[in-house]
């Protein structure tokens, strides 16, 4: 594997900040659901609409498109029944572990991560500070492997310092939160695909993590 390039990573981070950070992404949408008082979306509504793949939620995050409806139905039922416990929790990690321990068949780490972001926003956690770690899933793991030279893992969570190793603190200097770095790694492979939206590392014109339909590629990267 080629040695990670600081310049390449810097270019990609610059692209992310310019085109995606304040654009259409799940992190921003979770914040907006809570901040926008006119939305009338309360925590139970949010859980139901996420699990039912309601249109406006699905437009901002369609990771659940491959998750079977019975699994999402069970997720909805069990998460709603645990709202009193969730409201008492203090960190993203605590919520993630609670949802993970529900052990719902066919609900994987990415769906757990996404609904935990939503729940974190609703109980008042700051998504610029929570989660404290960059959680690794399939797409994120591939991005971390490619850009940082770290082994693939679908379950590990990284500190920013761990990701910075041999890269001159490029991620710390970017000032991106762990939540945005997770998103960054997941979709970085699409940044140089002109006119493409992204689907967690894959170019897709109709669906995905909803990066803006940009028409500029990142220059100076190792991607073709």
N, CA, C and O of each residue as an XYZ file, in Angstrom:
896
protein
N       0.843     -1.194      0.000
C       0.000      0.000      0.000
C       0.877      1.242      0.000
O       1.870      1.305      0.726
N       0.514      2.236     -0.815
C       1.291      3.464     -0.904
C       1.237      4.228      0.424
O       0.242      4.174      1.147
N       2.320      4.933      0.726
C       2.383      5.724      1.940
C       1.365      6.860      1.862
O       1.272      7.534      0.836
N       0.597      7.081      2.941
C      -0.380      8.166      2.921
C       0.272      9.511      2.610
O       1.380      9.786      3.071
N      -0.405     10.342      1.838
C       0.112     11.632      1.430
C      -0.609     12.754      2.161
O      -1.828     12.890      2.059
N       0.155     13.560      2.904
C      -0.429     14.687      3.624
C      -1.112     15.644      2.662
O      -2.206     16.136      2.939
N      -0.465     15.907      1.529
C      -1.021     16.841      0.547
C      -2.355     16.343      0.002
O      -3.302     17.119     -0.129
N      -2.433     15.068     -0.311
C      -3.686     14.506     -0.812
C      -4.813     14.658      0.205
O      -5.930     15.049     -0.132
N      -4.491     14.338      1.463
C      -5.498     14.439      2.519
C      -5.927     15.892      2.710
O      -7.114     16.170      2.881
N      -4.981     16.805      2.683
C      -5.309     18.225      2.809
C      -6.263     18.673      1.700
O      -7.227     19.396      1.953
N      -5.985     18.238      0.477
C      -6.853     18.581     -0.653
C      -8.275     18.073     -0.439
O      -9.244     18.786     -0.697
N      -8.388     16.851      0.029
C      -9.703     16.250      0.260
C     -10.448     16.955      1.391
O     -11.652     17.193      1.297
N      -9.729     17.283      2.450
C     -10.342     17.998      3.569
C     -10.823     19.384      3.143
O     -11.891     19.835      3.557
N     -10.028     20.048      2.318
C     -10.425     21.358      1.788
C     -11.699     21.243      0.966
O     -12.598     22.077      1.073
N     -11.765     20.203      0.146
C     -12.961     19.956     -0.666
C     -14.173     19.733      0.229
O     -15.249     20.274     -0.024
N     -13.993     18.933      1.275
C     -15.093     18.646      2.187
C     -15.598     19.916      2.851
O     -16.804     20.158      2.902
N     -14.684     20.721      3.355
C     -15.079     21.952      4.037
C     -15.812     22.908      3.090
O     -16.767     23.578      3.484
N     -15.357     22.960      1.852
C     -15.931     23.894      0.891
C     -17.283     23.443      0.372
O     -18.181     24.266      0.196
N     -17.444     22.158      0.126
C     -18.626     21.669     -0.586
C     -19.631     20.892      0.254
O     -20.785     20.743     -0.148
N     -19.204     20.391      1.426
C     -20.050     19.439      2.136
C     -20.358     19.843      3.569
O     -21.462     19.594      4.053
N     -19.405     20.458      4.254
C     -19.545     20.765      5.681
C     -20.857     21.474      5.995
O     -21.559     21.094      6.931
N     -21.187     22.489      5.227
C     -22.408     23.259      5.478
C     -23.514     22.944      4.480
O     -24.506     23.667      4.384
N     -23.332     21.863      3.745
C     -24.325     21.454      2.770
C     -25.317     20.471      3.341
O     -25.641     20.518      4.527
N     -25.794     19.591      2.504
C     -26.819     18.624      2.883
C     -26.152     17.371      3.449
O     -25.635     16.545      2.696
N     -26.164     17.235      4.751
C     -25.580     16.038      5.379
C     -26.361     15.687      6.638
O     -27.084     16.520      7.185
N     -26.210     14.462      7.086
C     -27.008     13.949      8.195
C     -26.719     14.681      9.502
O     -27.624     14.869     10.316
N     -25.474     15.096      9.714
C     -25.112     15.797     10.944
C     -25.866     17.116     11.024
O     -26.469     17.439     12.047
N     -25.825     17.867      9.942
C     -26.511     19.152      9.902
C     -28.019     18.967     10.047
O     -28.680     19.749     10.730
N     -28.559     17.938      9.407
C     -29.997     17.692      9.476
C     -30.436     17.359     10.900
O     -31.482     17.827     11.349
N     -29.647     16.555     11.614
C     -29.975     16.209     13.003
C     -30.026     17.471     13.867
O     -30.917     17.624     14.702
N     -29.070     18.364     13.660
C     -29.070     19.635     14.390
C     -30.314     20.451     14.051
O     -30.964     21.008     14.936
N     -30.635     20.513     12.769
C     -31.756     21.332     12.304
C     -33.073     20.842     12.873
O     -33.938     21.653     13.205
N     -33.245     19.533     12.993
C     -34.482     18.972     13.533
C     -34.753     19.506     14.934
O     -35.905     19.714     15.316
N     -33.693     19.725     15.689
C     -33.835     20.179     17.071
C     -33.916     21.699     17.150
O     -34.738     22.244     17.886
N     -33.068     22.376     16.395
C     -32.986     23.839     16.460
C     -34.209     24.516     15.869
O     -34.682     25.524     16.394
N     -34.725     23.959     14.764
C     -35.849     24.572     14.076
C     -37.148     24.332     14.853
O     -37.755     23.267     14.748
N     -37.561     25.323     15.624
C     -38.738     25.162     16.487
C     -40.036     25.027     15.695
O     -41.046     24.557     16.219
N     -40.001     25.435     14.451
C     -41.201     25.335     13.617
C     -41.398     23.939     13.030
O     -42.426     23.658     12.414
N     -40.412     23.070     13.224
C     -40.494     21.746     12.614
C     -41.506     20.846     13.319
O     -42.086     19.947     12.709
N     -41.710     21.103     14.614
C     -42.628     20.265     15.414
C     -42.257     18.786     15.371
O     -43.117     17.918     15.520
N     -40.993     18.513     15.170
C     -40.546     17.121     15.173
C     -39.990     16.803     16.564
O     -38.889     17.231     16.910
N     -40.739     16.069     17.335
C     -40.304     15.701     18.677
C     -39.555     14.371     18.620
O     -39.492     13.738     17.566
N     -39.000     13.956     19.726
C     -38.104     12.804     19.709
C     -38.798     11.536     19.199
O     -38.202     10.780     18.432
N     -40.043     11.290     19.611
C     -40.744     10.093     19.131
C     -41.026     10.213     17.640
O     -40.878      9.247     16.892
N     -41.434     11.412     17.212
C     -41.663     11.640     15.777
C     -40.393     11.342     14.989
O     -40.434     10.690     13.946
N     -39.260     11.831     15.503
C     -37.993     11.654     14.801
C     -37.624     10.181     14.683
O     -37.181      9.735     13.625
N     -37.801      9.433     15.751
C     -37.501      8.001     15.722
C     -38.393      7.296     14.704
O     -37.924      6.484     13.906
N     -39.691      7.618     14.744
C     -40.629      6.975     13.824
C     -40.300      7.310     12.376
O     -40.315      6.432     11.514
N     -40.005      8.567     12.109
C     -39.753      8.983     10.736
C     -38.426      8.437     10.218
O     -38.295      8.138      9.031
N     -37.445      8.308     11.104
C     -36.175      7.684     10.719
C     -36.396      6.205     10.383
O     -35.946      5.723      9.344
N     -37.089      5.500     11.266
C     -37.272      4.053     11.087
C     -38.251      3.720      9.966
O     -38.156      2.657      9.353
N     -39.191      4.626      9.697
C     -40.142      4.410      8.606
C     -39.601      4.907      7.271
O     -40.263      4.793      6.240
N     -38.381      5.463      7.301
C     -37.734      5.992      6.093
C     -38.604      7.075      5.460
O     -38.788      7.118      4.244
N     -39.127      7.936      6.307
C     -39.970      9.035      5.841
C     -39.174      9.918      4.885
O     -37.971     10.108      5.067
N     -39.826     10.441      3.893
C     -39.156     11.065      2.746
C     -38.117     12.110      3.119
O     -36.984     12.039      2.644
N     -38.472     13.080      3.958
C     -37.530     14.156      4.248
C     -36.323     13.642      5.029
O     -35.211     14.142      4.859
N     -36.540     12.641      5.887
C     -35.418     12.043      6.610
C     -34.562     11.211      5.661
O     -33.334     11.276      5.701
N     -35.212     10.441      4.819
C     -34.514      9.554      3.895
C     -33.689     10.345      2.885
O     -32.646      9.882      2.424
N     -34.162     11.534      2.548
C     -33.431     12.363      1.591
C     -32.074     12.797      2.159
O     -31.107     12.965      1.415
N     -32.013     12.974      3.461
C     -30.768     13.396      4.089
C     -29.888     12.215      4.497
O     -28.690     12.382      4.728
N     -30.469     11.050      4.582
C     -29.690      9.880      4.996
C     -30.418      8.615      4.552
O     -31.392      8.197      5.177
N     -29.937      8.013      3.471
C     -30.626      6.812      2.970
C     -29.835      5.535      3.235
O     -29.974      4.551      2.508
N     -29.008      5.553      4.276
C     -28.261      4.346      4.617
C     -29.178      3.163      4.915
O     -28.789      2.007      4.742
N     -30.404      3.461      5.366
C     -31.312      2.386      5.776
C     -32.031      1.735      4.603
O     -32.868      0.856      4.809
N     -31.723      2.146      3.381
C     -32.487      1.623      2.242
C     -32.371      0.107      2.091
O     -33.268     -0.536      1.547
N     -31.263     -0.465      2.575
C     -31.071     -1.914      2.445
C     -31.496     -2.669      3.705
O     -31.441     -3.898      3.749
N     -31.920     -1.927      4.724
C     -32.317     -2.584      5.967
C     -33.771     -3.024      5.857
O     -34.638     -2.233      5.485
N     -34.034     -4.284      6.181
C     -35.373     -4.831      6.050
C     -36.370     -4.111      6.964
O     -36.038     -3.712      8.080
N     -37.597     -3.958      6.462
C     -38.634     -3.263      7.223
C     -38.900     -3.884      8.595
O     -39.068     -3.144      9.564
N     -38.944     -5.221      8.715
C     -39.170     -5.802     10.048
C     -38.086     -5.397     11.048
O     -38.375     -5.200     12.229
N     -36.842     -5.271     10.581
C     -35.746     -4.859     11.468
C     -35.948     -3.419     11.914
O     -35.761     -3.101     13.089
N     -36.333     -2.535     10.975
C     -36.560     -1.141     11.322
C     -37.770     -0.997     12.245
O     -37.805     -0.119     13.107
N     -38.750     -1.861     12.054
C     -39.931     -1.841     12.922
C     -39.540     -2.198     14.353
O     -40.011     -1.575     15.304
N     -38.680     -3.197     14.501
C     -38.202     -3.584     15.825
C     -37.333     -2.490     16.445
O     -37.414     -2.217     17.643
N     -36.499     -1.866     15.603
C     -35.661     -0.768     16.089
C     -36.542      0.348     16.643
O     -36.296      0.856     17.737
N     -37.560      0.721     15.892
C     -38.469      1.780     16.325
C     -39.127      1.431     17.659
O     -39.161      2.252     18.576
N     -39.638      0.232     17.756
C     -40.336     -0.200     18.966
C     -39.412     -0.165     20.178
O     -39.780      0.342     21.238
N     -38.207     -0.711     20.010
C     -37.303     -0.831     21.158
C     -36.677      0.506     21.553
O     -36.469      0.771     22.737
N     -36.378      1.345     20.562
C     -35.797      2.650     20.894
C     -36.829      3.516     21.605
O     -36.510      4.162     22.603
N     -38.063      3.538     21.106
C     -39.105      4.342     21.744
C     -39.341      3.889     23.185
O     -39.550      4.716     24.072
N     -39.308      2.581     23.414
C     -39.519      2.080     24.774
C     -38.371      2.440     25.708
O     -38.515      2.387     26.930
N     -37.231      2.807     25.128
C     -36.057      3.153     25.943
C     -35.804      4.664     26.032
O     -34.761      5.089     26.527
N     -36.748      5.466     25.558
C     -36.556      6.922     25.600
C     -36.260      7.443     27.009
O     -35.372      8.282     27.158
N     -36.967      6.981     28.051
C     -36.637      7.479     29.402
C     -35.176      7.236     29.785
O     -34.548      8.082     30.421
N     -34.638      6.071     29.393
C     -33.226      5.781     29.681
C     -32.306      6.661     28.839
O     -31.302      7.182     29.324
N     -32.668      6.810     27.581
C     -31.829      7.587     26.659
C     -31.710      9.036     27.135
O     -30.634      9.628     27.051
N     -32.797      9.603     27.629
C     -32.784     11.000     28.063
C     -31.876     11.235     29.264
O     -31.487     12.371     29.536
N     -31.538     10.173     29.981
C     -30.666     10.305     31.156
C     -29.185     10.138     30.806
O     -28.315     10.360     31.649
N     -28.906      9.751     29.574
C     -27.519      9.487     29.195
C     -26.776     10.776     28.876
O     -27.381     11.786     28.518
N     -25.449     10.727     29.012
C     -24.637     11.938     28.938
C     -23.725     12.020     27.719
O     -23.221     13.096     27.400
N     -23.508     10.910     27.042
C     -22.575     10.920     25.909
C     -23.121     10.111     24.741
O     -24.007      9.271     24.901
N     -22.571     10.384     23.565
C     -22.882      9.607     22.367
C     -22.566      8.135     22.598
O     -23.358      7.259     22.249
N     -21.405      7.870     23.188
C     -20.998      6.485     23.464
C     -22.053      5.739     24.264
O     -22.377      4.590     23.962
N     -22.591      6.403     25.294
C     -23.598      5.759     26.142
C     -24.835      5.364     25.334
O     -25.373      4.267     25.485
N     -25.272      6.288     24.472
C     -26.461      5.994     23.655
C     -26.158      4.886     22.662
O     -26.966      3.977     22.473
N     -25.004      4.959     22.032
C     -24.623      3.942     21.041
C     -24.606      2.554     21.683
O     -25.128      1.597     21.112
N     -24.011      2.448     22.861
C     -23.927      1.153     23.549
C     -25.319      0.644     23.898
O     -25.599     -0.547     23.762
N     -26.198      1.547     24.351
C     -27.570      1.135     24.677
C     -28.263      0.559     23.445
O     -28.868     -0.510     23.517
N     -28.178      1.268     22.308
C     -28.833      0.788     21.081
C     -28.185     -0.515     20.612
O     -28.882     -1.444     20.202
N     -26.864     -0.583     20.671
C     -26.149     -1.794     20.255
C     -26.573     -2.995     21.088
O     -26.730     -4.096     20.561
N     -26.759     -2.786     22.389
C     -27.118     -3.878     23.291
C     -28.560     -4.345     23.139
O     -28.950     -5.357     23.721
N     -29.358     -3.608     22.355
C     -30.713     -4.088     22.053
C     -30.656     -5.318     21.148
O     -31.594     -6.112     21.090
N     -29.520     -5.454     20.440
C     -29.250     -6.633     19.599
C     -30.426     -6.966     18.670
O     -30.987     -8.060     18.711
N     -30.771     -5.997     17.845
C     -31.872     -6.178     16.902
C     -31.346     -6.828     15.637
O     -30.399     -6.341     15.019
N     -31.963     -7.919     15.264
C     -31.529     -8.688     14.099
C     -31.553     -7.828     12.841
O     -32.555     -7.179     12.540
N     -30.446     -7.831     12.114
C     -30.253     -7.103     10.854
C     -30.053     -5.590     11.018
O     -30.035     -4.856     10.030
N     -29.904     -5.134     12.245
C     -29.546     -3.732     12.470
C     -28.048     -3.679     12.766
O     -27.589     -4.139     13.812
N     -27.300     -3.110     11.824
C     -25.849     -3.088     11.947
C     -25.310     -1.796     12.522
O     -26.062     -0.910     12.928
N     -23.987     -1.707     12.548
C     -23.316     -0.589     13.214
C     -23.611      0.759     12.557
O     -23.679      1.773     13.252
N     -23.788      0.793     11.225
C     -24.040      2.069     10.558
C     -25.405      2.630     10.937
O     -25.527      3.825     11.205
N     -26.428      1.785     10.962
C     -27.767      2.237     11.365
C     -27.768      2.670     12.823
O     -28.404      3.661     13.183
N     -27.053      1.923     13.662
C     -26.940      2.302     15.076
C     -26.273      3.664     15.201
O     -26.710      4.503     15.988
N     -25.221      3.883     14.430
C     -24.504      5.157     14.466
C     -25.430      6.301     14.042
O     -25.484      7.337     14.704
N     -26.144      6.112     12.955
C     -26.993      7.182     12.421
C     -28.117      7.567     13.380
O     -28.378      8.752     13.585
N     -28.781      6.574     13.967
C     -29.873      6.910     14.879
C     -29.336      7.475     16.190
O     -30.009      8.262     16.855
N     -28.116      7.069     16.559
C     -27.495      7.631     17.762
C     -27.171      9.108     17.577
O     -27.307      9.889     18.518
N     -26.745      9.504     16.374
C     -26.536     10.928     16.101
C     -27.845     11.703     16.283
O     -27.873     12.771     16.894
N     -28.914     11.145     15.744
C     -30.215     11.797     15.850
C     -30.646     11.918     17.308
O     -31.080     12.986     17.740
N     -30.529     10.841     18.058
C     -30.920     10.849     19.470
C     -30.037     11.788     20.288
O     -30.516     12.463     21.199
N     -28.758     11.827     19.961
C     -27.832     12.716     20.679
C     -28.262     14.158     20.537
O     -28.242     14.919     21.504
N     -28.653     14.535     19.323
C     -29.116     15.904     19.095
C     -30.369     16.191     19.917
O     -30.504     17.275     20.485
N     -31.278     15.232     19.983
C     -32.544     15.455     20.673
C     -32.411     15.548     22.187
O     -33.225     16.205     22.836
N     -31.402     14.903     22.758
C     -31.252     15.028     24.219
C     -30.309     16.176     24.565
O     -29.980     16.377     25.734
N     -29.874     16.927     23.559
C     -29.122     18.143     23.820
C     -27.620     18.041     23.736
O     -26.923     18.967     24.149
N     -27.092     16.938     23.210
C     -25.640     16.830     23.056
C     -25.180     17.685     21.873
O     -25.897     17.823     20.883
N     -24.016     18.239     21.983
C     -23.439     19.088     20.941
C     -22.739     18.212     19.915
O     -21.725     17.590     20.230
N     -23.260     18.149     18.686
C     -22.679     17.272     17.665
C     -21.349     17.790     17.119
O     -20.714     17.130     16.296
N     -20.930     18.969     17.576
C     -19.580     19.427     17.253
C     -18.562     18.867     18.246
O     -17.353     18.957     18.034
N     -19.073     18.288     19.332
C     -18.200     17.689     20.346
C     -18.485     16.207     20.571
O     -17.629     15.475     21.067
N     -19.656     15.779     20.217
C     -20.049     14.373     20.343
C     -20.391     13.818     18.965
O     -21.043     14.503     18.177
N     -19.969     12.602     18.657
C     -19.141     11.717     19.466
C     -17.717     12.239     19.614
O     -17.271     13.105     18.862
N     -17.023     11.695     20.594
C     -15.629     12.091     20.832
C     -14.672     11.303     19.943
O     -13.502     11.661     19.809
N     -15.173     10.232     19.340
C     -14.339      9.366     18.509
C     -14.890      9.307     17.087
O     -16.059      9.609     16.846
N     -14.031      8.916     16.155
C     -14.456      8.657     14.784
C     -14.800      7.175     14.704
O     -13.917      6.321     14.777
N     -16.065      6.881     14.556
C     -16.524      5.495     14.493
C     -16.284      4.933     13.094
O     -16.491      5.614     12.090
N     -15.847      3.687     13.051
C     -15.520      3.062     11.772
C     -16.603      2.079     11.360
O     -16.981      1.197     12.133
N     -17.105      2.236     10.128
C     -18.045      1.299      9.522
C     -17.440      0.882      8.190
O     -16.273      1.174      7.929
N     -18.203      0.211      7.351
C     -17.649     -0.312      6.094
C     -17.020      0.784      5.232
O     -15.846      0.696      4.871
N     -17.806      1.823      4.901
C     -17.286      2.889      4.053
C     -16.210      3.703      4.742
O     -15.188      4.032      4.140
N     -16.441      4.029      6.010
C     -15.475      4.801      6.788
C     -14.165      4.036      6.930
O     -13.084      4.611      6.810
N     -14.270      2.745      7.186
C     -13.089      1.899      7.323
C     -12.236      1.914      6.064
O     -11.008      1.969      6.137
N     -12.897      1.864      4.902
C     -12.167      1.893      3.634
C     -11.432      3.221      3.464
O     -10.294      3.252      2.995
N     -12.093      4.323      3.852
C     -11.472      5.632      3.746
C     -10.288      5.782      4.683
O      -9.259      6.339      4.299
N     -10.420      5.295      5.903
C      -9.329      5.360      6.884
C      -8.153      4.519      6.416
O      -6.996      4.912      6.559
N      -8.463      3.360      5.858
C      -7.411      2.488      5.341
C      -6.653      3.163      4.204
O      -5.425      3.106      4.150
N      -7.383      3.798      3.303
C      -6.761      4.410      2.129
C      -5.971      5.669      2.482
O      -4.862      5.869      1.986
N      -6.537      6.508      3.329
C      -5.920      7.804      3.597
C      -4.927      7.790      4.759
O      -3.982      8.579      4.783
N      -5.144      6.891      5.720
C      -4.292      6.868      6.910
C      -3.374      5.646      6.957
O      -2.438      5.591      7.754
N      -3.653      4.668      6.093
C      -2.830      3.463      6.091
C      -3.091      2.549      7.271
O      -2.262      1.695      7.583
N      -4.235      2.713      7.938
C      -4.571      1.874      9.082
C      -5.384      0.660      8.622
O      -6.106      0.738      7.628
N      -5.267     -0.458      9.341
C      -6.005     -1.668      8.951
C      -7.513     -1.428      8.938
O      -8.028     -0.629      9.720
N      -8.212     -2.122      8.048
C      -9.664     -1.991      7.985
C     -10.296     -2.608      9.229
O      -9.885     -3.671      9.695
N     -11.292     -1.923      9.748
C     -12.056     -2.439     10.884
C     -13.434     -1.802     10.851
O     -13.556     -0.582     10.745
N     -14.464     -2.618     10.941
C     -15.829     -2.106     10.911
C     -16.368     -1.790     12.300
O     -17.521     -1.385     12.446
N     -15.526     -1.978     13.330
C     -16.019     -1.795     14.698
C     -15.163     -0.841     15.533
O     -15.602     -0.405     16.597
N     -13.977     -0.514     15.084
C     -13.072      0.306     15.884
C     -13.525      1.756     15.912
O     -14.181      2.230     14.985
N     -13.175      2.450     16.973
C     -13.374      3.893     17.028
C     -12.021      4.542     17.310
O     -11.245      4.059     18.135
N     -11.755      5.638     16.615
C     -10.437      6.262     16.639
C     -10.491      7.651     17.267
O     -11.464      8.388     17.105
N      -9.426      7.990     17.986
C      -9.233      9.379     18.356
C      -8.658     10.099     17.138
O      -8.091      9.466     16.248
N      -8.805     11.411     17.101
C      -8.240     12.167     15.980
C      -6.720     12.037     15.976
O      -6.107     12.023     14.909
N      -6.111     11.943     17.144
C      -4.654     11.787     17.215
C      -4.203     10.481     16.569
O      -3.154     10.438     15.925
N      -4.978      9.430     16.733
C      -4.637      8.152     16.095
C      -4.672      8.279     14.576
O      -3.824      7.716     13.884
N      -5.647      9.012     14.060
C      -5.758      9.205     12.612
C      -4.653     10.114     12.087
O      -4.247     10.000     10.931
N      -4.166     11.020     12.940
C      -3.124     11.977     12.564
C      -1.738     11.354     12.438
O      -0.841     11.958     11.849
N      -1.554     10.167     12.979
C      -0.229      9.554     13.013
C       0.376      9.495     11.606
O      -0.241      8.992     10.667
N       1.590     10.017     11.487
C       2.342     10.074     10.217
C       1.734     11.031      9.193
O       2.132     11.020      8.028
N       0.775     11.858      9.614
C       0.137     12.797      8.682
C       0.220     14.245      9.176
O      -0.585     15.093      8.788
N       1.195     14.509     10.027
C       1.469     15.884     10.474
C       0.248     16.604     11.050
O       0.041     17.792     10.804
N      -0.548     15.873     11.813
C      -1.718     16.465     12.496
C      -2.729     17.085     11.537
O      -3.410     18.051     11.880
N      -2.821     16.530     10.347
C      -3.687     17.129      9.333
C      -5.162     17.140      9.747
O      -5.887     18.076      9.411
N      -5.611     16.117     10.468
C      -7.020     16.059     10.879
C      -7.297     16.990     12.058
O      -8.354     17.617     12.119
N      -6.356     17.081     12.988
C      -6.508     18.036     14.091
C      -6.560     19.461     13.560
O      -7.382     20.265     13.998
N      -5.687     19.765     12.626
C      -5.619     21.115     12.056
C      -6.852     21.456     11.223
O      -7.167     22.631     11.032
N      -7.545     20.442     10.729
C      -8.748     20.692      9.920
C      -9.893     21.264     10.751
O     -10.800     21.900     10.213
N      -9.847     21.035     12.069
C     -10.888     21.490     12.996
C     -12.246     20.835     12.741
O     -13.264     21.298     13.256
N     -12.265     19.760     11.950
C     -13.516     19.036     11.740
C     -13.810     18.174     12.958
O     -12.902     17.591     13.550
N     -15.071     18.098     13.326
C     -15.476     17.262     14.455
C     -15.364     15.790     14.079
O     -15.339     15.460     12.894
N     -15.294     14.894     15.073
C     -15.282     13.462     14.769
C     -16.478     13.016     13.923
O     -16.340     12.138     13.071
N     -17.645     13.614     14.152
C     -18.823     13.244     13.353
C     -18.596     13.590     11.887
O     -18.928     12.795     11.007
N     -18.040     14.753     11.617
C     -17.784     15.136     10.233
C     -16.619     14.339      9.642
O     -16.614     14.055      8.444
N     -15.648     13.979     10.456
C     -14.553     13.151      9.933
C     -15.058     11.758      9.567
O     -14.594     11.171      8.589
N     -15.998     11.227     10.337
C     -16.611      9.938      9.979
C     -17.255     10.046      8.605
O     -17.084      9.171      7.755
N     -18.000     11.132      8.395
C     -18.662     11.355      7.110
C     -17.627     11.571      6.005
O     -17.778     11.060      4.895
N     -16.594     12.318      6.312
C     -15.516     12.589      5.363
C     -14.887     11.292      4.858
O     -14.759     11.094      3.650
N     -14.500     10.420      5.767
C     -13.864      9.156      5.365
C     -14.825      8.281      4.567
O     -14.420      7.584      3.637
N     -16.103      8.326      4.942
C     -17.089      7.469      4.296
C     -17.296      7.834      2.828
O     -17.526      6.957      1.995
N     -17.214      9.123      2.511
C     -17.554      9.563      1.152
C     -16.371     10.081      0.345
O     -16.553     10.506     -0.795
N     -15.159     10.059      0.907
C     -14.013     10.679      0.241
C     -13.731     10.123     -1.155
O     -13.182     10.826     -2.003
N     -14.097      8.887     -1.392
C     -13.782      8.281     -2.679
C     -14.591      8.891     -3.824
O     -14.276      8.679     -4.995
N     -15.629      9.644     -3.483
C     -16.488     10.235     -4.520
C     -16.122     11.672     -4.855
O     -16.689     12.252     -5.781
N     -15.193     12.251     -4.124
C     -14.942     13.678     -4.289
C     -14.462     14.074     -5.681
O     -14.661     15.212     -6.106
N     -13.841     13.157     -6.382
C     -13.323     13.524     -7.705
C     -14.175     12.979     -8.840
O     -13.744     12.956     -9.993
N     -15.390     12.538     -8.510
C     -16.306     12.064     -9.541
C     -17.230     13.214     -9.924
O     -18.163     13.532     -9.185
N     -16.985     13.828    -11.050
C     -17.686     15.041    -11.437
C     -19.202     14.816    -11.538
O     -19.674     13.867    -12.164
N     -19.945     15.733    -10.895
C     -21.396     15.710    -11.011
C     -22.065     14.595    -10.244
O     -23.250     14.331    -10.451
N     -21.326     13.921     -9.348
C     -21.906     12.780     -8.652
C     -22.288     13.133     -7.223
O     -21.579     13.864     -6.532
N     -23.428     12.595     -6.797
C     -23.724     12.517     -5.387
C     -22.927     11.329     -4.869
O     -22.267     10.636     -5.644
N     -22.985     11.094     -3.578
C     -22.207      9.981     -3.049
C     -23.067      9.008     -2.278
O     -24.101      9.372     -1.718
N     -22.633      7.786     -2.258
C     -23.285      6.750     -1.479
C     -22.214      6.040     -0.674
O     -21.843      4.903     -0.966
N     -21.732      6.723      0.334
C     -20.698      6.192      1.222
C     -19.550      5.568      0.452
O     -19.284      4.372      0.571
N     -18.876      6.385     -0.334
C     -17.695      5.930     -1.034
C     -17.936      5.530     -2.463
O     -16.993      5.202     -3.183
N     -19.207      5.550     -2.901
C     -19.498      5.153     -4.280
C     -20.250      6.270     -4.993
O     -21.185      6.850     -4.440
N     -19.848      6.561     -6.190
C     -20.546      7.594     -6.956
C     -21.958      7.140     -7.288
O     -22.171      5.999     -7.699
N     -22.917      8.033     -7.107
C     -24.299      7.665     -7.356
C     -25.091      8.932     -7.659
O     -25.142      9.830     -6.818
N     -25.692      9.028     -8.803
C     -26.363     10.258     -9.204
C     -27.745     10.439     -8.573
O     -28.303     11.534     -8.636
N     -28.307      9.395     -7.970
C     -29.681      9.486     -7.506
C     -29.844      9.340     -6.005
O     -30.857      9.773     -5.455
N     -28.877      8.743     -5.331
C     -29.086      8.506     -3.910
C     -27.743      8.462     -3.198
O     -26.691      8.410     -3.836
N     -27.786      8.485     -1.890
C     -26.542      8.380     -1.149
C     -26.479      9.330      0.021
O     -27.508      9.746      0.553
N     -25.260      9.675      0.425
C     -25.060     10.547      1.578
C     -25.351     11.995      1.248
O     -25.264     12.861      2.118
N     -25.694     12.263      0.011
C     -26.122     13.581     -0.426
C     -25.072     14.663     -0.278
O     -25.277     15.661      0.414
N     -23.960     14.454     -0.928
C     -23.006     15.525     -1.142
C     -23.574     16.392     -2.251
O     -24.208     15.857     -3.161
N     -23.377     17.719     -2.221
C     -23.896     18.558     -3.303
C     -23.422     18.072     -4.667
O     -22.340     17.499     -4.795
N     -24.235     18.305     -5.665
C     -23.921     17.860     -7.012
C     -22.849     18.774     -7.620
O     -23.129     19.597     -8.492
N     -21.630     18.605     -7.137
C     -20.534     19.497     -7.502
C     -19.985     19.141     -8.880
O     -20.163     18.025     -9.370
N     -19.321     20.104     -9.487
C     -18.742     19.893    -10.804
C     -17.254     20.206    -10.794
O     -16.691     20.614    -11.810
N     -16.628     20.016     -9.660
C     -15.183     20.247     -9.564
C     -14.558     19.052     -8.892
O     -15.093     18.543     -7.906
N     -13.461     18.606     -9.396
C     -12.767     17.481     -8.774
C     -11.612     17.998     -7.935
O     -11.144     19.122     -8.112
N     -11.164     17.151     -7.018
C     -10.020     17.505     -6.188
C      -8.761     17.303     -7.013
O      -8.571     16.241     -7.606
N      -7.923     18.286     -7.054
C      -6.675     18.152     -7.813
C      -5.558     17.714     -6.916
O      -5.542     17.998     -5.718
N      -4.623     17.016     -7.514
C      -3.450     16.607     -6.777
C      -3.653     15.403     -5.890
O      -2.801     15.117     -5.049
N      -4.775     14.671     -6.050
C      -4.985     13.495     -5.226
C      -4.494     12.255     -5.948
O      -4.144     12.287     -7.128
N      -4.480     11.171     -5.205
C      -3.985      9.924     -5.764
C      -5.061      9.151     -6.501
O      -4.803      8.067     -7.024
N      -6.286      9.709     -6.548
C      -7.396      8.965     -7.136
C      -7.517      9.252     -8.628
O      -7.139     10.318     -9.116
N      -8.048      8.280     -9.321
C      -8.238      8.453    -10.762
C      -9.720      8.547    -11.077
O     -10.096      8.695    -12.239
